[in-house]
Amino acid sequence: MSKLTTLGQLWTFLRERKKWWLMPIIFFLILLGGLIVLTKGSALAPFIYAVF
């Protein structure tokens, strides 16, 4: 299953079930995951992990 298919299914679920309150949670998780991936090999990694 491709990433686009998964995102499409998620979007369809949110639209049909009117679960708009999940959007900020999903956005925050994606943002946090991207931050962890981008800072994995940098000098900022210990500071990011210390926050959580």
N, C-alpha and C positions, 0 to 999 in steps of 0.2 A: 504494500500500500504506500503510495507516495505521500509526501508532506502536504501537497496541495489537496489531495483527496481528504486527508484528515482535517485540514482547516475548513474545507468546504462542508464536511459533515458537521463540524462544530458550529459553523455559522448557521447552517440549516436548523440544527437543534435549538440554538439560541433564538432564532427568529420564530420558529413554529411554537415553541413552548413559552415564549415571552419571558425568558430568563435573562433579561438585560442586566440584572444586578451581578451576574457572573463576569461581565466584561471587565470591570476594574480589577478583579482578582486575577483573571487570566492575563491582563496586560501587565500587572505588577510581577507575576511569576515569570513571564517572558522577559521583562526588563531585568529582573534579578538574575535569571539564568544567563542572559547575555553579558551582564556585568561580570559574573563569575568566570565565564569562558574567556572574556577579553582580558581579564587581569590575572589569569592563571599563571602566566610566566613572568609577570612583571614584579617590580619592587612594591607595588601597592597591595599585592595579595594578602600579606599578613594583616594589613589594616582593614581590608574588606572583611576578612573572616573574623576579625576581632569584634566587629560591629554586631555580628550575629552569633 
